């Protein structure tokens, strides 16, 4: 989960997402709309007798906030909670699990804030099934081929070549999340060429001065970042409540970067 604002549990139930599947939570910064739902979610895990560890990654001070809540409610959690403090200096590896690596990188906002990038180290390849039949391959050997690895015998002799038993490998995917940030070209190296970029677009161009004052971005600025970084697709989000109709924000961004979409509650976006 990335950020956990007030009402998160309601949204999880509304869209039928099982909270029990959440093992890692990444908090970008300590403005309420990005973390005020966290303690409620932790409390629910506790009340539901969760036993599996929960890993939280967030800015300095979040661990203190959690500790104070637990201290004054006299709550001793039934599950291990591990906290990792994020840094606003450079790109930092936070998690490596399976074929996924998660990094943080700095954003410019009113308080310490980080973006996150989720990067596959490899994409599982697809087997050429007719070539597998009758070979007597073990499950472990098949798993190696799916990862693009050749199978080698104990004496070092090559047994199966991955490229002969799998289709052409699919490039690994990358997704970057920029929660709250002023227009900042210095973040481009961290998001260069990602498959999907979520970039806040709180204001339209007409409210550019308001965006500067509050250290937020406009639709045009988000699109400019996406175009300059040569990302494949852009998701707009974090809209000001002053805009009832969101499509003018979309049209404004698409004029600069056509592969732009509105992020909408409950919608699933496939990273191609």
N, C-alpha and C positions, 0 to 999 in steps of 0.2 A: 504494500500500500504506500502511495506517495501522498503525503499530507493527510490530515485527519481533522477536518473542521467540525464545527457544531452541526449535529444532525447526521453525522456519518452512519450511525447505526440504523437510523430510519431509512437512509438510502440503500444500505446493504440489504435490508429486509424487502424494501420496495422492488429492488432489482434482482432479488433472489441470489445474492452472493453470500456464500457460507463464510461467516467471520472466522470459523474454526480453521480455515485454510490459510489464514494470515499468520505468517511467522516472522515477517520482516516489515518494519514500518520506517519510512524515511520522511523526516520533517524538515522542510526547507528553512523556516524561520519562525520566530515566536510572536507573530501577529495572530490574533485570535481566530481568524477565519482559516488558519492553516493548522491549528493544533488543539483547539478547545474541545474537540470530541475525543481526544486521546484518553483522558482519564476515565471517561465513561466506558470506553471500549475495554480498557484494562480491567475496570471493575466488573464488567460483564464476563470477561474471561475468568476472573476469580470466582464469581458466583456460579459459573457453569462448571467449576472444578477442573479447569484446564490444567494439564500437567506438562505439556510440551513447552520448551523455552520460547520466549518472545524476544526478538532482537529489535532494538530501537536505535536509529541513527538520527542525530539532530544536533542543534547548536548548543554551545555552552549555556548552562542555566536550566535546560530542560530536565536534566537529571535531578536538579534541586527541586524543581516544581513537582515532579513525580514523587520524590521522597517526602516532601512536606505533606502532600495529599495523603499518602499512606500513613505517615506518622500521626497526623491529627485525626485520622479516621480509625486509628488503631487496627490497621489492616496488614496482615502478614500474608502475602500472596502465596497461592498454592502452586505456583509455577515459577521457574527461574526467569528473571527479566535481566537482559544484558543491554547495557547502554554504551554506544560508541559516539564520542563527541566529533562532530564534523569540523573541518577547517575551511577558512575562507582564503587560503593560500594555495593556488595551483590546483591541479587535478590529482585527486587522491582515490586510491582503490579502497572501497569500503567492504565489499563482499565478493567472494568468488565461490560459486556453487554450481556444480554441474557444468553446463556450457554457458553460464551467464556470469558476467562480471558487472558490478555496479560501481560507478565512480561519482564523486562529488566535484563540483567546480564553483568558483565564486561568482556571485551576482551582486550588482550594485543596487542597494535599496536603503531604506532609512535605518535599518538595523542589520546585523550580520545575517547573511542569507546565502544559500547555496542552491545551485541547480544539480540535477542528477542525470547521468547517462547510463543506460542499460544496454550492454553490448554482448552479443553472442560471440563465443570464441570459435564456434563451428556450427553448421547446420547439419542435422542428421540426414545422411544421404538415403536415397531410395534404392532398394535392391532390384536387380534384374532377376525376377523370380525364376524364370525358366532356366537360368544358369545355376541357380542354387540347388534345384531339385536333383537328387541323386548323388550329391557330393558328400553327404554325411557330415556336414559342418556342425560343430557344436554351437550352442547359444553364445558362448563367449567369443567364438570366431566371427559369428554373424554380427555381434555388437561392435567388434573392432572394425569390420567392413563398413558398418553404418556410420562410424566416426571418421571414415576415410583412411583408416590405418591398414596397412598390409599385415597379413598373418604370417608370422615367422615361427618355424619349428625350434625346438630346444637347441639343436645343433647350429642354429643360425641360417638354415636353408629356407628360402622363400617358399611358402606354401600356397598362399592365395594373394593375388594383387588386387587391391581395392578397386582400382579403375576398371578391372575386367568384370567385376560382379555388381557394380553400382552405376547408376546414371550419373551424368555430369553433376558435380557438386554445386549446391546453391550457396551464393555468398551469404555470410552471417549478417544479421540485421542489427541496426542500432537505433535507439530511441532516446531523445534528449528532452528533459523537462526543465523549463525556465519559468519558475513560479512568479515572483515579483521582481521586476528590474527596470531601471531606467534604460533608455536606448544606449547600448554599450557595445560598440564594435569589437572591444577587446575579448569578448566571450566567443567570438567566431572560431578561433582555433579549437575550442573544446567541443564544438558542435559541427565542425566541418564535414559535409557530406553525409550526415545522418539520414536514415530512411524516413524518419518522422520526427518533427520538432514541435513540441508544445511550447508556445511563447505567449506570455500574457499580452493582452491587447485591451487594457482597461478603458482607453478613451479613443474617440475618433480624432481625426486630424484637426478638426475645428477646436478641440479642447487640448491642443498640444501644450499650451502654457500650464494648464492644470496638471498634465502628465509630468512635466518637468518639476513642478512644485512638490508633487507627492512621490517623485521618483518611480513613476510608472511609465509604460510605453503606450504608444498609439498603434492603431492598426497598420498604418503606413510604415512605422518604424519596425514592427514585428516582421512585416513582409520584406522590408529592406534587409534585415538580418538574415532571413531565410534565403533570399536571393543571393546575397553576398557569400554566405556560407555554402551555397550550392547544395542545400538539402533537397530531398526528393518531394516531401510533402510537409505542409505547415498546418498546425491546429491552433486556432485562436481560442482564448479563454480569459477568465478573470474579468468579465465585463462589468462596467459600472452600472449600478441599478438605474441610472438616468436613461438608459436605452431600453425601451420596451421592445422595439423591433430590432433584432440583431442583424438582419440581412444587409443593411447599409454598411455595417462594419465589415462584413464579408466582401461586399463589392469593392469597398475602398482598398482592402488588402489585395484582392485578386487583380486589381489594376496594375499592381507592381509584381505580384507573384501569383500566377494563375492557379498553381496546385495548392490552394488554401481551402480549409474547411472550418466550419464552426464546431467547436466542441459542445455537445449537447448532453444533458443528463440522461443516463441510462443507455446511451448509444455505444456500440462497440466499434472500434476502429482497427482494421486489420493492417498490420505492417507488411507490405508486399515484399 
